[in-house]
């Protein structure tokens, strides 16, 4: 009887010891995020003008040549 009780006590003790070894505790510190204003200036019109000049440049040159020929 004593031997069975001591084995049961030993089994329960080992079970609790095993469970306590699996428990973990972690603390993560999160600092507040600071958002600062950002000023960005993008001049899209200049890029579009340049692209249109390149696209229609040969047509304009042809039109000027026709005017000069007349």
Predicted model as a PDB file, atoms N, CA, C, CB and O in Angstrom, pLDDT in the B-factor column:
MODEL        1                                                                  
ATOM      1  N   UNK A   1       0.832  -1.183   0.000  1.00 68.00           N  
ATOM      2  CA  UNK A   1       0.000   0.000   0.000  1.00 68.00           C  
ATOM      3  C   UNK A   1       0.880   1.252   0.000  1.00 68.00           C  
ATOM      4  CB  UNK A   1      -0.948  -0.005   1.214  1.00 68.00           C  
ATOM      5  O   UNK A   1       0.653   2.185  -0.771  1.00 68.00           O  
ATOM      6  N   UNK A   2       1.886   1.257   0.875  1.00 72.00           N  
ATOM      7  CA  UNK A   2       2.778   2.404   0.944  1.00 72.00           C  
ATOM      8  C   UNK A   2       3.544   2.564  -0.363  1.00 72.00           C  
ATOM      9  CB  UNK A   2       3.750   2.258   2.120  1.00 72.00           C  
ATOM     10  O   UNK A   2       3.772   3.676  -0.839  1.00 72.00           O  
ATOM     11  N   UNK A   3       3.931   1.437  -0.926  1.00 82.00           N  
ATOM     12  CA  UNK A   3       4.692   1.487  -2.170  1.00 82.00           C  
ATOM     13  C   UNK A   3       3.846   2.050  -3.311  1.00 82.00           C  
ATOM     14  CB  UNK A   3       5.207   0.091  -2.534  1.00 82.00           C  
ATOM     15  O   UNK A   3       4.360   2.828  -4.114  1.00 82.00           O  
ATOM     16  N   UNK A   4       2.574   1.688  -3.409  1.00 83.00           N  
ATOM     17  CA  UNK A   4       1.683   2.185  -4.456  1.00 83.00           C  
ATOM     18  C   UNK A   4       1.428   3.674  -4.284  1.00 83.00           C  
ATOM     19  CB  UNK A   4       0.357   1.417  -4.446  1.00 83.00           C  
ATOM     20  O   UNK A   4       1.383   4.416  -5.265  1.00 83.00           O  
ATOM     21  N   UNK A   5       1.257   4.119  -3.027  1.00 85.00           N  
ATOM     22  CA  UNK A   5       1.025   5.543  -2.766  1.00 85.00           C  
ATOM     23  C   UNK A   5       2.261   6.358  -3.111  1.00 85.00           C  
ATOM     24  CB  UNK A   5       0.636   5.770  -1.296  1.00 85.00           C  
ATOM     25  O   UNK A   5       2.154   7.452  -3.666  1.00 85.00           O  
ATOM     26  N   UNK A   6       3.424   5.831  -2.786  1.00 88.00           N  
ATOM     27  CA  UNK A   6       4.646   6.579  -3.098  1.00 88.00           C  
ATOM     28  C   UNK A   6       4.886   6.637  -4.605  1.00 88.00           C  
ATOM     29  CB  UNK A   6       5.856   5.945  -2.396  1.00 88.00           C  
ATOM     30  O   UNK A   6       5.377   7.645  -5.112  1.00 88.00           O  
ATOM     31  N   UNK A   7       4.547   5.568  -5.326  1.00 88.00           N  
ATOM     32  CA  UNK A   7       4.671   5.606  -6.786  1.00 88.00           C  
ATOM     33  C   UNK A   7       3.697   6.612  -7.400  1.00 88.00           C  
ATOM     34  CB  UNK A   7       4.426   4.209  -7.378  1.00 88.00           C  
ATOM     35  O   UNK A   7       4.037   7.332  -8.339  1.00 88.00           O  
ATOM     36  N   UNK A   8       2.461   6.650  -6.843  1.00 89.00           N  
ATOM     37  CA  UNK A   8       1.477   7.619  -7.339  1.00 89.00           C  
ATOM     38  C   UNK A   8       1.946   9.048  -7.063  1.00 89.00           C  
ATOM     39  CB  UNK A   8       0.097   7.373  -6.686  1.00 89.00           C  
ATOM     40  O   UNK A   8       1.844   9.921  -7.924  1.00 89.00           O  
ATOM     41  N   UNK A   9       2.463   9.276  -5.844  1.00 88.00           N  
ATOM     42  CA  UNK A   9       2.995  10.594  -5.498  1.00 88.00           C  
ATOM     43  C   UNK A   9       4.163  10.961  -6.401  1.00 88.00           C  
ATOM     44  CB  UNK A   9       3.433  10.629  -4.030  1.00 88.00           C  
ATOM     45  O   UNK A   9       4.275  12.105  -6.843  1.00 88.00           O  
ATOM     46  N   UNK A  10       5.031   9.998  -6.674  1.00 89.00           N  
ATOM     47  CA  UNK A  10       6.176  10.253  -7.548  1.00 89.00           C  
ATOM     48  C   UNK A  10       5.712  10.563  -8.971  1.00 89.00           C  
ATOM     49  CB  UNK A  10       7.131   9.043  -7.551  1.00 89.00           C  
ATOM     50  O   UNK A  10       6.257  11.454  -9.622  1.00 89.00           O  
ATOM     51  N   UNK A  11       4.708   9.828  -9.454  1.00 89.00           N  
ATOM     52  CA  UNK A  11       4.195  10.069 -10.816  1.00 89.00           C  
ATOM     53  C   UNK A  11       3.560  11.452 -10.922  1.00 89.00           C  
ATOM     54  CB  UNK A  11       3.165   8.986 -11.209  1.00 89.00           C  
ATOM     55  O   UNK A  11       3.777  12.174 -11.895  1.00 89.00           O  
ATOM     56  N   UNK A  12       2.770  11.811  -9.903  1.00 90.00           N  
ATOM     57  CA  UNK A  12       2.137  13.142  -9.926  1.00 90.00           C  
ATOM     58  C   UNK A  12       3.198  14.233  -9.828  1.00 90.00           C  
ATOM     59  CB  UNK A  12       1.113  13.285  -8.765  1.00 90.00           C  
ATOM     60  O   UNK A  12       3.107  15.256 -10.506  1.00 90.00           O  
ATOM     61  N   UNK A  13       4.203  14.014  -8.982  1.00 87.00           N  
ATOM     62  CA  UNK A  13       5.267  15.013  -8.858  1.00 87.00           C  
ATOM     63  C   UNK A  13       6.028  15.176 -10.166  1.00 87.00           C  
ATOM     64  CB  UNK A  13       6.235  14.627  -7.737  1.00 87.00           C  
ATOM     65  O   UNK A  13       6.338  16.300 -10.563  1.00 87.00           O  
ATOM     66  N   UNK A  14       6.327  14.097 -10.828  1.00 86.00           N  
ATOM     67  CA  UNK A  14       7.028  14.189 -12.119  1.00 86.00           C  
ATOM     68  C   UNK A  14       6.158  14.871 -13.178  1.00 86.00           C  
ATOM     69  CB  UNK A  14       7.441  12.788 -12.604  1.00 86.00           C  
ATOM     70  O   UNK A  14       6.659  15.624 -14.013  1.00 86.00           O  
ATOM     71  N   UNK A  15       4.834  14.594 -13.132  1.00 85.00           N  
ATOM     72  CA  UNK A  15       3.939  15.237 -14.095  1.00 85.00           C  
ATOM     73  C   UNK A  15       3.925  16.746 -13.887  1.00 85.00           C  
ATOM     74  CB  UNK A  15       2.513  14.669 -13.971  1.00 85.00           C  
ATOM     75  O   UNK A  15       4.022  17.505 -14.851  1.00 85.00           O  
ATOM     76  N   UNK A  16       3.805  17.193 -12.624  1.00 81.00           N  
ATOM     77  CA  UNK A  16       3.819  18.635 -12.354  1.00 81.00           C  
ATOM     78  C   UNK A  16       5.169  19.252 -12.698  1.00 81.00           C  
ATOM     79  CB  UNK A  16       3.484  18.905 -10.885  1.00 81.00           C  
ATOM     80  O   UNK A  16       5.230  20.372 -13.205  1.00 81.00           O  
ATOM     81  N   UNK A  17       6.244  18.532 -12.427  1.00 81.00           N  
ATOM     82  CA  UNK A  17       7.582  19.038 -12.762  1.00 81.00           C  
ATOM     83  C   UNK A  17       7.730  19.177 -14.277  1.00 81.00           C  
ATOM     84  CB  UNK A  17       8.681  18.097 -12.198  1.00 81.00           C  
ATOM     85  O   UNK A  17       8.300  20.157 -14.757  1.00 81.00           O  
ATOM     86  N   UNK A  18       7.226  18.216 -15.018  1.00 79.00           N  
ATOM     87  CA  UNK A  18       7.294  18.278 -16.484  1.00 79.00           C  
ATOM     88  C   UNK A  18       6.456  19.402 -17.045  1.00 79.00           C  
ATOM     89  CB  UNK A  18       6.846  16.968 -17.088  1.00 79.00           C  
ATOM     90  O   UNK A  18       6.869  20.072 -17.991  1.00 79.00           O  
ATOM     91  N   UNK A  19       5.271  19.620 -16.468  1.00 78.00           N  
ATOM     92  CA  UNK A  19       4.400  20.708 -16.940  1.00 78.00           C  
ATOM     93  C   UNK A  19       4.994  22.075 -16.635  1.00 78.00           C  
ATOM     94  CB  UNK A  19       3.014  20.596 -16.304  1.00 78.00           C  
ATOM     95  O   UNK A  19       4.884  22.999 -17.440  1.00 78.00           O  
ATOM     96  N   UNK A  20       5.619  22.202 -15.479  1.00 76.00           N  
ATOM     97  CA  UNK A  20       6.190  23.509 -15.127  1.00 76.00           C  
ATOM     98  C   UNK A  20       7.384  23.833 -16.020  1.00 76.00           C  
ATOM     99  CB  UNK A  20       6.614  23.535 -13.642  1.00 76.00           C  
ATOM    100  O   UNK A  20       7.682  25.007 -16.238  1.00 76.00           O  
ATOM    101  N   UNK A  21       8.064  22.834 -16.532  1.00 73.00           N  
ATOM    102  CA  UNK A  21       9.186  23.070 -17.438  1.00 73.00           C  
ATOM    103  C   UNK A  21       8.737  23.554 -18.801  1.00 73.00           C  
ATOM    104  CB  UNK A  21       9.998  21.815 -17.594  1.00 73.00           C  
ATOM    105  O   UNK A  21       9.512  24.197 -19.509  1.00 73.00           O  
ATOM    106  N   UNK A  22       7.488  23.257 -19.191  1.00 75.00           N  
ATOM    107  CA  UNK A  22       6.975  23.683 -20.495  1.00 75.00           C  
ATOM    108  C   UNK A  22       6.419  25.094 -20.457  1.00 75.00           C  
ATOM    109  CB  UNK A  22       5.901  22.729 -20.973  1.00 75.00           C  
ATOM    110  O   UNK A  22       6.264  25.724 -21.503  1.00 75.00           O  
ATOM    111  N   UNK A  23       6.121  25.596 -19.281  1.00 76.00           N  
ATOM    112  CA  UNK A  23       5.539  26.935 -19.183  1.00 76.00           C  
ATOM    113  C   UNK A  23       6.627  27.982 -19.416  1.00 76.00           C  
ATOM    114  CB  UNK A  23       4.862  27.146 -17.798  1.00 76.00           C  
ATOM    115  O   UNK A  23       7.717  27.894 -18.851  1.00 76.00           O  
ATOM    116  N   UNK A  24       6.323  28.964 -20.245  1.00 79.00           N  
ATOM    117  CA  UNK A  24       7.279  30.045 -20.489  1.00 79.00           C  
ATOM    118  C   UNK A  24       6.579  31.373 -20.278  1.00 79.00           C  
ATOM    119  CB  UNK A  24       7.878  29.958 -21.922  1.00 79.00           C  
ATOM    120  O   UNK A  24       5.354  31.465 -20.346  1.00 79.00           O  
ATOM    121  N   UNK A  25       7.357  32.376 -20.026  1.00 82.00           N  
ATOM    122  CA  UNK A  25       6.815  33.714 -19.834  1.00 82.00           C  
ATOM    123  C   UNK A  25       7.720  34.700 -20.558  1.00 82.00           C  
ATOM    124  CB  UNK A  25       6.693  34.068 -18.316  1.00 82.00           C  
ATOM    125  O   UNK A  25       8.923  34.750 -20.301  1.00 82.00           O  
ATOM    126  N   UNK A  26       7.153  35.472 -21.448  1.00 87.00           N  
ATOM    127  CA  UNK A  26       7.929  36.452 -22.205  1.00 87.00           C  
ATOM    128  C   UNK A  26       7.268  37.815 -22.068  1.00 87.00           C  
ATOM    129  CB  UNK A  26       8.048  36.042 -23.704  1.00 87.00           C  
ATOM    130  O   UNK A  26       6.043  37.933 -22.070  1.00 87.00           O  
ATOM    131  N   UNK A  27       8.087  38.819 -21.952  1.00 92.00           N  
ATOM    132  CA  UNK A  27       7.580  40.186 -21.927  1.00 92.00           C  
ATOM    133  C   UNK A  27       8.175  40.929 -23.116  1.00 92.00           C  
ATOM    134  CB  UNK A  27       7.929  40.904 -20.577  1.00 92.00           C  
ATOM    135  O   UNK A  27       9.391  40.947 -23.305  1.00 92.00           O  
ATOM    136  N   UNK A  28       7.314  41.535 -23.908  1.00 91.00           N  
ATOM    137  CA  UNK A  28       7.746  42.307 -25.062  1.00 91.00           C  
ATOM    138  C   UNK A  28       7.349  43.754 -24.820  1.00 91.00           C  
ATOM    139  CB  UNK A  28       7.124  41.756 -26.391  1.00 91.00           C  
ATOM    140  O   UNK A  28       6.180  44.067 -24.595  1.00 91.00           O  
ATOM    141  N   UNK A  29       8.338  44.624 -24.872  1.00 92.00           N  
ATOM    142  CA  UNK A  29       8.072  46.036 -24.652  1.00 92.00           C  
ATOM    143  C   UNK A  29       7.881  46.720 -26.002  1.00 92.00           C  
ATOM    144  CB  UNK A  29       9.221  46.701 -23.848  1.00 92.00           C  
ATOM    145  O   UNK A  29       8.755  46.667 -26.866  1.00 92.00           O  
ATOM    146  N   UNK A  30       6.740  47.356 -26.168  1.00 91.00           N  
ATOM    147  CA  UNK A  30       6.437  48.041 -27.411  1.00 91.00           C  
ATOM    148  C   UNK A  30       6.444  49.536 -27.141  1.00 91.00           C  
ATOM    149  CB  UNK A  30       5.070  47.579 -27.995  1.00 91.00           C  
ATOM    150  O   UNK A  30       5.660  50.047 -26.342  1.00 91.00           O  
ATOM    151  N   UNK A  31       7.339  50.219 -27.821  1.00 91.00           N  
ATOM    152  CA  UNK A  31       7.413  51.672 -27.657  1.00 91.00           C  
ATOM    153  C   UNK A  31       6.417  52.333 -28.590  1.00 91.00           C  
ATOM    154  CB  UNK A  31       8.846  52.195 -27.930  1.00 91.00           C  
ATOM    155  O   UNK A  31       6.106  51.782 -29.645  1.00 91.00           O  
ATOM    156  N   UNK A  32       5.913  53.497 -28.226  1.00 93.00           N  
ATOM    157  CA  UNK A  32       4.948  54.169 -29.111  1.00 93.00           C  
ATOM    158  C   UNK A  32       5.623  54.617 -30.415  1.00 93.00           C  
ATOM    159  CB  UNK A  32       4.314  55.389 -28.392  1.00 93.00           C  
ATOM    160  O   UNK A  32       6.785  55.023 -30.422  1.00 93.00           O  
ATOM    161  N   UNK A  33       4.883  54.535 -31.488  1.00 90.00           N  
ATOM    162  CA  UNK A  33       5.392  54.889 -32.805  1.00 90.00           C  
ATOM    163  C   UNK A  33       5.183  56.387 -33.009  1.00 90.00           C  
ATOM    164  CB  UNK A  33       4.687  54.060 -33.930  1.00 90.00           C  
ATOM    165  O   UNK A  33       4.081  56.901 -32.816  1.00 90.00           O  
ATOM    166  N   UNK A  34       6.252  57.082 -33.401  1.00 91.00           N  
ATOM    167  CA  UNK A  34       6.175  58.514 -33.635  1.00 91.00           C  
ATOM    168  C   UNK A  34       6.034  58.765 -35.135  1.00 91.00           C  
ATOM    169  CB  UNK A  34       7.425  59.238 -33.064  1.00 91.00           C  
ATOM    170  O   UNK A  34       6.848  58.302 -35.934  1.00 91.00           O  
ATOM    171  N   UNK A  35       5.003  59.496 -35.499  1.00 90.00           N  
ATOM    172  CA  UNK A  35       4.765  59.810 -36.909  1.00 90.00           C  
ATOM    173  C   UNK A  35       5.068  61.290 -37.119  1.00 90.00           C  
ATOM    174  CB  UNK A  35       3.289  59.467 -37.336  1.00 90.00           C  
ATOM    175  O   UNK A  35       4.446  62.156 -36.503  1.00 90.00           O  
ATOM    176  N   UNK A  36       6.028  61.568 -37.996  1.00 93.00           N  
ATOM    177  CA  UNK A  36       6.408  62.950 -38.286  1.00 93.00           C  
ATOM    178  C   UNK A  36       5.890  63.316 -39.670  1.00 93.00           C  
ATOM    179  CB  UNK A  36       7.957  63.142 -38.201  1.00 93.00           C  
ATOM    180  O   UNK A  36       5.788  62.456 -40.544  1.00 93.00           O  
ATOM    181  N   UNK A  37       5.564  64.581 -39.869  1.00 94.00           N  
ATOM    182  CA  UNK A  37       5.083  64.983 -41.198  1.00 94.00           C  
ATOM    183  C   UNK A  37       6.212  64.935 -42.229  1.00 94.00           C  
ATOM    184  CB  UNK A  37       4.479  66.401 -41.144  1.00 94.00           C  
ATOM    185  O   UNK A  37       7.359  65.267 -41.931  1.00 94.00           O  
ATOM    186  N   UNK A  38       5.871  64.523 -43.418  1.00 93.00           N  
ATOM    187  CA  UNK A  38       6.823  64.424 -44.520  1.00 93.00           C  
ATOM    188  C   UNK A  38       6.298  65.280 -45.667  1.00 93.00           C  
ATOM    189  CB  UNK A  38       7.032  62.931 -44.970  1.00 93.00           C  
ATOM    190  O   UNK A  38       5.139  65.158 -46.066  1.00 93.00           O  
ATOM    191  N   UNK A  39       7.160  66.147 -46.193  1.00 93.00           N  
ATOM    192  CA  UNK A  39       6.761  66.983 -47.321  1.00 93.00           C  
ATOM    193  C   UNK A  39       7.398  66.435 -48.583  1.00 93.00           C  
ATOM    194  CB  UNK A  39       7.165  68.467 -47.097  1.00 93.00           C  
ATOM    195  O   UNK A  39       8.622  66.360 -48.689  1.00 93.00           O  
ATOM    196  N   UNK A  40       6.580  66.060 -49.521  1.00 91.00           N  
ATOM    197  CA  UNK A  40       7.069  65.523 -50.790  1.00 91.00           C  
ATOM    198  C   UNK A  40       6.450  66.341 -51.916  1.00 91.00           C  
ATOM    199  CB  UNK A  40       6.725  63.996 -50.941  1.00 91.00           C  
ATOM    200  O   UNK A  40       5.231  66.506 -51.977  1.00 91.00           O  
ATOM    201  N   UNK A  41       7.284  66.843 -52.794  1.00 86.00           N  
ATOM    202  CA  UNK A  41       6.810  67.595 -53.947  1.00 86.00           C  
ATOM    203  C   UNK A  41       7.197  66.834 -55.212  1.00 86.00           C  
ATOM    204  CB  UNK A  41       7.399  69.043 -53.958  1.00 86.00           C  
ATOM    205  O   UNK A  41       8.373  66.576 -55.466  1.00 86.00           O  
ATOM    206  N   UNK A  42       6.204  66.488 -55.980  1.00 78.00           N  
ATOM    207  CA  UNK A  42       6.450  65.774 -57.229  1.00 78.00           C  
ATOM    208  C   UNK A  42       5.869  66.610 -58.353  1.00 78.00           C  
ATOM    209  CB  UNK A  42       5.828  64.330 -57.209  1.00 78.00           C  
ATOM    210  O   UNK A  42       4.674  66.906 -58.372  1.00 78.00           O  
ATOM    211  N   UNK A  43       6.719  66.981 -59.276  1.00 75.00           N  
ATOM    212  CA  UNK A  43       6.270  67.788 -60.407  1.00 75.00           C  
ATOM    213  C   UNK A  43       6.026  66.862 -61.587  1.00 75.00           C  
ATOM    214  CB  UNK A  43       7.311  68.894 -60.767  1.00 75.00           C  
ATOM    215  O   UNK A  43       6.952  66.519 -62.321  1.00 75.00           O  
ATOM    216  N   UNK A  44       4.804  66.471 -61.760  1.00 74.00           N  
ATOM    217  CA  UNK A  44       4.437  65.531 -62.811  1.00 74.00           C  
ATOM    218  C   UNK A  44       4.290  66.237 -64.138  1.00 74.00           C  
ATOM    219  CB  UNK A  44       3.149  64.807 -62.460  1.00 74.00           C  
ATOM    220  O   UNK A  44       4.535  65.640 -65.186  1.00 74.00           O  
ATOM    221  N   UNK A  45       3.890  67.507 -64.115  1.00 77.00           N  
ATOM    222  CA  UNK A  45       3.638  68.235 -65.357  1.00 77.00           C  
ATOM    223  C   UNK A  45       4.887  68.337 -66.227  1.00 77.00           C  
ATOM    224  CB  UNK A  45       3.114  69.625 -65.046  1.00 77.00           C  
ATOM    225  O   UNK A  45       4.796  68.241 -67.450  1.00 77.00           O  
ATOM    226  N   UNK A  46       6.046  68.529 -65.614  1.00 75.00           N  
ATOM    227  CA  UNK A  46       7.284  68.643 -66.372  1.00 75.00           C  
ATOM    228  C   UNK A  46       7.566  67.346 -67.107  1.00 75.00           C  
ATOM    229  CB  UNK A  46       8.456  69.004 -65.452  1.00 75.00           C  
ATOM    230  O   UNK A  46       7.967  67.360 -68.271  1.00 75.00           O  
ATOM    231  N   UNK A  47       7.364  66.247 -66.445  1.00 78.00           N  
ATOM    232  CA  UNK A  47       7.618  64.962 -67.078  1.00 78.00           C  
ATOM    233  C   UNK A  47       6.645  64.724 -68.229  1.00 78.00           C  
ATOM    234  CB  UNK A  47       7.514  63.831 -66.051  1.00 78.00           C  
ATOM    235  O   UNK A  47       7.036  64.196 -69.270  1.00 78.00           O  
ATOM    236  N   UNK A  48       5.402  65.104 -68.054  1.00 78.00           N  
ATOM    237  CA  UNK A  48       4.413  64.912 -69.113  1.00 78.00           C  
ATOM    238  C   UNK A  48       4.730  65.819 -70.284  1.00 78.00           C  
ATOM    239  CB  UNK A  48       2.989  65.185 -68.594  1.00 78.00           C  
ATOM    240  O   UNK A  48       4.630  65.388 -71.433  1.00 78.00           O  
ATOM    241  N   UNK A  49       5.117  67.079 -70.026  1.00 79.00           N  
ATOM    242  CA  UNK A  49       5.483  67.993 -71.109  1.00 79.00           C  
ATOM    243  C   UNK A  49       6.655  67.448 -71.914  1.00 79.00           C  
ATOM    244  CB  UNK A  49       5.829  69.375 -70.550  1.00 79.00           C  
ATOM    245  O   UNK A  49       6.634  67.485 -73.144  1.00 79.00           O  
ATOM    246  N   UNK A  50       7.666  66.947 -71.234  1.00 80.00           N  
ATOM    247  CA  UNK A  50       8.840  66.402 -71.930  1.00 80.00           C  
ATOM    248  C   UNK A  50       8.461  65.179 -72.759  1.00 80.00           C  
ATOM    249  CB  UNK A  50       9.943  66.032 -70.920  1.00 80.00           C  
ATOM    250  O   UNK A  50       8.937  65.005 -73.881  1.00 80.00           O  
ATOM    251  N   UNK A  51       7.610  64.346 -72.203  1.00 82.00           N  
ATOM    252  CA  UNK A  51       7.189  63.155 -72.934  1.00 82.00           C  
ATOM    253  C   UNK A  51       6.388  63.541 -74.163  1.00 82.00           C  
ATOM    254  CB  UNK A  51       6.365  62.230 -72.036  1.00 82.00           C  
ATOM    255  O   UNK A  51       6.551  62.935 -75.222  1.00 82.00           O  
ATOM    256  N   UNK A  52       5.519  64.547 -74.039  1.00 82.00           N  
ATOM    257  CA  UNK A  52       4.740  64.989 -75.192  1.00 82.00           C  
ATOM    258  C   UNK A  52       5.633  65.650 -76.229  1.00 82.00           C  
ATOM    259  CB  UNK A  52       3.639  65.952 -74.756  1.00 82.00           C  
ATOM    260  O   UNK A  52       5.415  65.460 -77.426  1.00 82.00           O  
ATOM    261  N   UNK A  53       6.647  66.434 -75.802  1.00 79.00           N  
ATOM    262  CA  UNK A  53       7.579  67.035 -76.763  1.00 79.00           C  
ATOM    263  C   UNK A  53       8.312  65.955 -77.545  1.00 79.00           C  
ATOM    264  CB  UNK A  53       8.592  67.945 -76.043  1.00 79.00           C  
ATOM    265  O   UNK A  53       8.491  66.071 -78.757  1.00 79.00           O  
ATOM    266  N   UNK A  54       8.731  64.910 -76.854  1.00 80.00           N  
ATOM    267  CA  UNK A  54       9.413  63.815 -77.548  1.00 80.00           C  
ATOM    268  C   UNK A  54       8.461  63.079 -78.479  1.00 80.00           C  
ATOM    269  CB  UNK A  54      10.017  62.835 -76.539  1.00 80.00           C  
ATOM    270  O   UNK A  54       8.853  62.656 -79.567  1.00 80.00           O  
ATOM    271  N   UNK A  55       7.223  62.926 -78.057  1.00 83.00           N  
ATOM    272  CA  UNK A  55       6.260  62.162 -78.845  1.00 83.00           C  
ATOM    273  C   UNK A  55       5.847  62.920 -80.108  1.00 83.00           C  
ATOM    274  CB  UNK A  55       5.026  61.836 -77.999  1.00 83.00           C  
ATOM    275  O   UNK A  55       5.789  62.345 -81.195  1.00 83.00           O  
ATOM    276  N   UNK A  56       5.556  64.236 -79.951  1.00 81.00           N  
ATOM    277  CA  UNK A  56       5.086  65.030 -81.085  1.00 81.00           C  
ATOM    278  C   UNK A  56       6.193  65.851 -81.752  1.00 81.00           C  
ATOM    279  CB  UNK A  56       3.986  65.950 -80.632  1.00 81.00           C  
ATOM    280  O   UNK A  56       5.909  66.628 -82.664  1.00 81.00           O  
ATOM    281  N   UNK A  57       7.441  65.698 -81.319  1.00 80.00           N  
ATOM    282  CA  UNK A  57       8.545  66.492 -81.848  1.00 80.00           C  
ATOM    283  C   UNK A  57       8.735  66.305 -83.343  1.00 80.00           C  
ATOM    284  CB  UNK A  57       9.820  66.141 -81.131  1.00 80.00           C  
ATOM    285  O   UNK A  57       8.920  67.288 -84.060  1.00 80.00           O  
ATOM    286  N   UNK A  58       8.695  65.083 -83.832  1.00 83.00           N  
ATOM    287  CA  UNK A  58       8.905  64.851 -85.263  1.00 83.00           C  
ATOM    288  C   UNK A  58       7.727  65.371 -86.076  1.00 83.00           C  
ATOM    289  CB  UNK A  58       9.118  63.356 -85.542  1.00 83.00           C  
ATOM    290  O   UNK A  58       7.914  65.780 -87.222  1.00 83.00           O  
ATOM    291  N   UNK A  59       6.530  65.368 -85.521  1.00 85.00           N  
ATOM    292  CA  UNK A  59       5.370  65.927 -86.236  1.00 85.00           C  
ATOM    293  C   UNK A  59       5.514  67.441 -86.349  1.00 85.00           C  
ATOM    294  CB  UNK A  59       4.039  65.561 -85.512  1.00 85.00           C  
ATOM    295  O   UNK A  59       5.221  68.024 -87.393  1.00 85.00           O  
ATOM    296  N   UNK A  60       5.973  68.082 -85.255  1.00 82.00           N  
ATOM    297  CA  UNK A  60       6.166  69.532 -85.293  1.00 82.00           C  
ATOM    298  C   UNK A  60       7.256  69.910 -86.291  1.00 82.00           C  
ATOM    299  CB  UNK A  60       6.523  70.063 -83.896  1.00 82.00           C  
ATOM    300  O   UNK A  60       7.116  70.900 -87.011  1.00 82.00           O  
ATOM    301  N   UNK A  61       8.337  69.136 -86.344  1.00 85.00           N  
ATOM    302  CA  UNK A  61       9.410  69.425 -87.300  1.00 85.00           C  
ATOM    303  C   UNK A  61       8.900  69.303 -88.734  1.00 85.00           C  
ATOM    304  CB  UNK A  61      10.606  68.474 -87.077  1.00 85.00           C  
ATOM    305  O   UNK A  61       9.241  70.123 -89.587  1.00 85.00           O  
ATOM    306  N   UNK A  62       8.100  68.304 -88.995  1.00 86.00           N  
ATOM    307  CA  UNK A  62       7.529  68.124 -90.337  1.00 86.00           C  
ATOM    308  C   UNK A  62       6.606  69.282 -90.686  1.00 86.00           C  
ATOM    309  CB  UNK A  62       6.761  66.791 -90.428  1.00 86.00           C  
ATOM    310  O   UNK A  62       6.602  69.749 -91.825  1.00 86.00           O  
ATOM    311  N   UNK A  63       5.819  69.752 -89.713  1.00 86.00           N  
ATOM    312  CA  UNK A  63       4.910  70.872 -89.952  1.00 86.00           C  
ATOM    313  C   UNK A  63       5.704  72.139 -90.256  1.00 86.00           C  
ATOM    314  CB  UNK A  63       3.987  71.094 -88.732  1.00 86.00           C  
ATOM    315  O   UNK A  63       5.304  72.909 -91.130  1.00 86.00           O  
ATOM    316  N   UNK A  64       6.817  72.379 -89.562  1.00 86.00           N  
ATOM    317  CA  UNK A  64       7.637  73.560 -89.812  1.00 86.00           C  
ATOM    318  C   UNK A  64       8.300  73.470 -91.183  1.00 86.00           C  
ATOM    319  CB  UNK A  64       8.700  73.721 -88.715  1.00 86.00           C  
ATOM    320  O   UNK A  64       8.421  74.478 -91.879  1.00 86.00           O  
ATOM    321  N   UNK A  65       8.726  72.286 -91.571  1.00 88.00           N  
ATOM    322  CA  UNK A  65       9.338  72.119 -92.883  1.00 88.00           C  
ATOM    323  C   UNK A  65       8.323  72.397 -93.993  1.00 88.00           C  
ATOM    324  CB  UNK A  65       9.914  70.703 -93.029  1.00 88.00           C  
ATOM    325  O   UNK A  65       8.663  72.979 -95.023  1.00 88.00           O  
ATOM    326  N   UNK A  66       7.090  71.981 -93.777  1.00 90.00           N  
ATOM    327  CA  UNK A  66       6.038  72.231 -94.773  1.00 90.00           C  
ATOM    328  C   UNK A  66       5.768  73.724 -94.879  1.00 90.00           C  
ATOM    329  CB  UNK A  66       4.735  71.473 -94.406  1.00 90.00           C  
ATOM    330  O   UNK A  66       5.602  74.247 -95.981  1.00 90.00           O  
ATOM    331  N   UNK A  67       5.722  74.432 -93.718  1.00 88.00           N  
ATOM    332  CA  UNK A  67       5.477  75.873 -93.737  1.00 88.00           C  
ATOM    333  C   UNK A  67       6.617  76.609 -94.444  1.00 88.00           C  
ATOM    334  CB  UNK A  67       5.307  76.406 -92.304  1.00 88.00           C  
ATOM    335  O   UNK A  67       6.373  77.558 -95.190  1.00 88.00           O  
ATOM    336  N   UNK A  68       7.852  76.180 -94.213  1.00 88.00           N  
ATOM    337  CA  UNK A  68       8.995  76.833 -94.837  1.00 88.00           C  
ATOM    338  C   UNK A  68       9.009  76.576 -96.350  1.00 88.00           C  
ATOM    339  CB  UNK A  68      10.308  76.341 -94.197  1.00 88.00           C  
ATOM    340  O   UNK A  68       9.442  77.430 -97.125  1.00 88.00           O  
ATOM    341  N   UNK A  69       8.544  75.423 -96.755  1.00 86.00           N  
ATOM    342  CA  UNK A  69       8.527  75.081 -98.177  1.00 86.00           C  
ATOM    343  C   UNK A  69       7.491  75.910 -98.925  1.00 86.00           C  
ATOM    344  CB  UNK A  69       8.240  73.587 -98.365  1.00 86.00           C  
ATOM    345  O   UNK A  69       7.652  76.189-100.113  1.00 86.00           O  
ATOM    346  N   UNK A  70       6.428  76.303 -98.227  1.00 80.00           N  
ATOM    347  CA  UNK A  70       5.365  77.066 -98.895  1.00 80.00           C  
ATOM    348  C   UNK A  70       5.827  78.471 -99.050  1.00 80.00           C  
ATOM    349  CB  UNK A  70       4.033  77.015 -98.114  1.00 80.00           C  
ATOM    350  O   UNK A  70       5.099  79.305 -99.588  1.00 80.00           O  
TER     351      UNK A  70                                                      
ENDMDL                                                                          
END                                                                             
